Amino acid sequence: MKHPVAKNADQAPRFWRDDALPFIEARSIADGREVCYTRHSHEHFSIGAITAGRSTYVHEQSEFEVSAGTVVLMNPGDVHACNPIDDQPWSYLMLYVDTAWFTDLQHQLGFSHDLAFRRFAITHLRDIRLFDGLKGLYDVLVDPQQDVLGKHSATVEFFTEVQQRLNPGDPPLREPNFKLERAADYIRDHCTQMLKLEDICEAAQLSPSYLIRAFKLRYGMTPHAFLVNRRIQFAQDQLRNGKLIADVALEAGFADQAHFQRAFKQHLAATPGQYRG
């Protein structure tokens, strides 16, 4: 169940969370002049993107001016604050990640051998890849058309990127291909069901971080993209047999017909109706 929380005003803080993904929460601020912070800290890891304007960023004993295109990071417990400059407009996105979840991801990636959170030395940076990645993940999370597998996979993929870019030294991929083939087979066999990332990992006996990275290298797409592609193939078979589009959408595992129409056109450059004839 999703719980979008927002005030009536368009400029009010907007929060996103989903009970199916309890380890991450998102927030957007359209006008940073409307919110001011005292120095504070969080139990979770926080990462944000300044999307417009500029502001003052206080981190521990340091103070910086940050502007659009900047990514800011706060380790659990870091004292910080971010506030407007001379009442100038600015906006930003924030992601809040459960520390235990991120620590487990670090461990899967080989960065946290003792299961302790590996802190980031960088407080802020201008990195277009991370900036665009954060905005992209936010868009995926708040998109009601995206399913849980897609959101979970995108989250793992982005925070793997954060860890590898800011704490380099990623260990090589060493798992045998048959485990990836087992994952692909599981997706093929259960493509019409509402799969979770945990389901695929359990079937293949792989960690989420390894599955996301290695599967993309092996098959050229993420497990979620592979699933959607397989659903479209299933739908093509059903449409060729004369089934109704609305029925096919549900049978193929799509949340609704609009989602099915969009995915089908992305894959075949034609609508289901045009394909069915």
C-alpha positions in Angstrom: 0.0 0.0 0.0 1.4 3.4 -1.0 1.2 6.4 1.2 1.9 9.6 -0.7 1.8 12.5 1.8 1.4 16.1 0.7 -0.2 19.3 1.9 -2.7 21.1 -0.4 -0.2 23.7 -1.6 1.9 22.8 -4.6 5.0 24.1 -2.8 4.5 21.9 0.3 7.0 19.0 1.0 5.9 15.8 -0.7 6.8 12.4 0.7 6.6 9.0 -0.9 6.8 5.6 0.9 5.6 2.1 0.1 5.0 -0.7 2.7 6.4 -3.2 0.1 9.8 -1.3 0.2 10.1 -0.2 3.8 13.9 0.5 3.6 13.6 3.6 1.4 11.6 6.9 1.6 11.6 9.8 -0.8 11.0 13.5 -0.4 10.7 16.4 -2.8 10.7 20.2 -2.1 9.6 22.4 -4.9 10.4 25.7 -3.1 13.1 25.4 -0.4 12.2 28.8 0.9 9.2 27.3 2.5 11.2 24.9 4.8 14.1 25.8 7.1 16.0 23.4 9.2 17.9 23.6 12.5 21.0 21.4 12.7 19.8 17.8 12.9 20.8 14.2 12.1 19.2 11.0 11.0 19.6 7.3 11.9 19.4 6.5 8.2 21.7 7.3 5.3 20.5 10.3 3.2 21.4 11.4 -0.3 19.9 14.3 -2.1 20.1 16.3 -5.4 19.7 20.1 -5.7 17.4 20.4 -8.7 17.2 24.3 -9.0 18.7 27.4 -7.4 21.3 27.3 -4.6 21.4 27.0 -0.8 23.7 26.8 2.2 24.7 23.3 3.2 26.0 22.9 6.8 27.7 19.5 7.5 29.2 18.9 10.9 31.6 21.9 11.4 31.8 22.9 7.7 29.5 25.1 5.6 29.2 25.1 1.8 27.2 26.8 -0.9 25.5 24.2 -3.2 23.6 24.7 -6.4 21.6 22.9 -9.0 23.4 19.7 -10.1 25.0 19.0 -6.7 24.6 15.7 -4.9 24.7 15.8 -1.1 25.4 12.9 1.2 24.8 12.4 5.0 26.1 9.4 6.8 23.9 8.1 9.7 24.4 10.5 12.6 26.0 13.3 10.6 24.8 16.7 11.9 23.6 18.9 9.0 21.2 21.5 7.7 20.4 23.0 4.3 18.7 26.4 4.0 18.0 29.1 1.5 20.4 32.0 0.7 18.8 35.4 0.9 15.3 34.0 0.4 16.3 32.8 -3.1 14.2 30.0 -4.5 15.7 26.5 -4.7 14.4 23.0 -4.9 15.7 19.5 -4.1 15.0 15.8 -3.9 16.0 13.5 -1.0 16.2 9.7 -0.5 16.4 8.2 3.0 17.7 4.7 3.1 17.6 2.3 6.1 21.2 1.9 7.4 20.9 -1.8 8.0 19.7 -2.3 4.4 22.5 -0.2 2.9 25.0 -2.0 5.2 23.8 -5.3 3.8 24.2 -4.1 0.3 27.8 -2.9 1.1 28.5 -6.4 2.5 27.1 -8.0 -0.7 29.4 -5.8 -2.8 32.4 -6.8 -0.7 32.9 -3.4 1.0 31.7 -4.2 4.5 33.3 -7.4 5.7 32.4 -7.0 9.3 28.8 -6.0 8.6 29.4 -2.4 9.9 28.3 0.6 7.8 31.1 1.9 5.7 30.9 5.7 6.0 31.4 8.1 3.0 34.1 10.7 3.3 32.5 12.8 0.6 29.8 15.3 1.8 28.8 16.7 -1.6 29.9 16.6 -5.2 28.9 17.4 -8.8 28.6 14.1 -10.6 26.2 14.1 -13.5 25.8 10.3 -13.5 24.8 10.2 -9.8 22.7 13.3 -10.2 20.7 11.9 -13.1 20.6 8.5 -11.4 19.1 9.9 -8.3 16.5 11.9 -10.2 15.7 8.8 -12.3 15.3 6.6 -9.2 13.0 9.2 -7.6 10.8 9.2 -10.8 10.6 5.4 -10.7 9.7 5.3 -7.0 6.9 7.8 -7.3 5.5 6.4 -10.6 2.3 4.5 -9.8 2.7 2.5 -13.1 6.0 0.9 -11.8 5.7 -2.4 -9.9 7.6 -3.3 -6.8 10.2 -5.4 -8.7 11.0 -2.4 -10.9 11.3 -0.1 -7.9 13.4 -2.5 -5.8 15.7 -3.3 -8.7 16.2 0.4 -9.5 17.0 1.1 -5.9 19.6 -1.7 -5.7 21.1 -0.5 -9.0 21.4 3.1 -8.0 22.9 2.5 -4.5 25.4 0.0 -6.0 26.4 2.8 -8.3 26.8 5.2 -5.4 28.9 2.7 -3.5 31.2 1.9 -6.4 31.7 5.4 -7.6 32.4 6.9 -4.2 34.2 4.0 -2.6 36.0 2.4 -5.6 37.5 -1.1 -5.5 34.6 -3.3 -6.5 35.5 -7.0 -6.4 35.1 -8.9 -9.7 32.0 -10.8 -10.6 32.7 -14.5 -9.9 29.4 -16.4 -9.8 29.0 -19.1 -12.4 26.6 -18.5 -15.3 24.3 -21.3 -14.4 22.9 -19.3 -11.5 22.1 -16.4 -13.9 20.4 -18.9 -16.2 18.4 -20.2 -13.3 17.3 -16.6 -12.6 16.3 -16.1 -16.2 14.4 -19.4 -16.3 12.6 -18.5 -13.1 11.5 -15.2 -14.6 10.3 -16.9 -17.8 8.4 -19.5 -15.9 6.7 -17.0 -13.6 6.4 -14.0 -15.8 2.7 -13.5 -15.4 3.0 -13.4 -11.6 3.8 -10.4 -9.4 7.4 -11.3 -8.8 9.6 -9.7 -6.1 13.3 -9.3 -6.3 13.6 -11.7 -3.3 11.8 -14.4 -5.3 14.3 -14.3 -8.1 17.3 -14.1 -5.8 16.1 -17.1 -3.8 15.5 -19.2 -6.9 19.0 -18.4 -8.2 20.8 -18.4 -4.9 22.3 -15.0 -5.6 22.4 -11.7 -3.6 20.3 -8.8 -5.0 23.4 -6.7 -5.7 25.1 -9.4 -7.7 22.0 -10.4 -9.5 21.3 -6.8 -10.7 24.9 -6.3 -12.0 25.7 -9.7 -13.4 22.2 -10.3 -15.0 22.6 -7.0 -16.9 26.0 -8.0 -18.1 24.8 -11.5 -19.2 21.5 -10.6 -20.8 21.9 -6.9 -21.6 18.9 -5.8 -19.4 18.0 -5.8 -15.8 15.8 -8.6 -14.3 12.9 -6.3 -14.4 13.4 -5.3 -18.0 13.8 -9.0 -18.8 10.4 -9.7 -17.0 8.6 -7.0 -18.9 10.0 -8.2 -22.2 8.9 -11.8 -21.4 5.4 -10.5 -20.6 5.2 -8.8 -23.9 6.2 -12.0 -25.7 3.5 -13.8 -23.7 1.0 -11.1 -24.7 1.9 -11.4 -28.4 1.0 -15.1 -28.2 -2.3 -14.4 -26.6 -3.2 -11.6 -29.1 -2.4 -13.8 -32.0 -4.9 -16.2 -30.6 -7.6 -13.5 -30.8 -7.9 -12.8 -27.1 -9.2 -9.4 -25.9 -6.6 -6.7 -25.2 -8.0 -6.0 -21.7 -7.9 -9.7 -20.8 -4.4 -10.1 -22.2 -3.2 -7.2 -20.1 -4.2 -8.8 -16.9 -3.2 -12.3 -17.9 0.3 -11.1 -18.8 0.8 -9.6 -15.3 0.3 -5.9 -16.0 -1.3 -3.7 -13.4 -3.8 -2.3 -15.9 -4.5 -1.9 -19.6 -2.8 1.6 -19.8 0.4 0.1 -18.4 0.2 -2.7 -20.9 -0.4 -0.4 -23.8 2.6 1.7 -22.9 5.0 -1.2 -22.5 3.8 -2.9 -25.6 4.3 0.2 -27.7 7.8 0.7 -26.3 8.8 -2.9 -27.2 7.1 -3.2 -30.6 6.5 0.4 -31.8 2.9 -0.5 -32.3 -0.2 -0.7 -30.1 -1.7 -4.0 -29.0 -4.7 -3.2 -31.3 -2.5 -2.6 -34.3 -0.7 -5.9 -33.6 -3.9 -7.9 -33.1 -5.4 -6.6 -36.3 
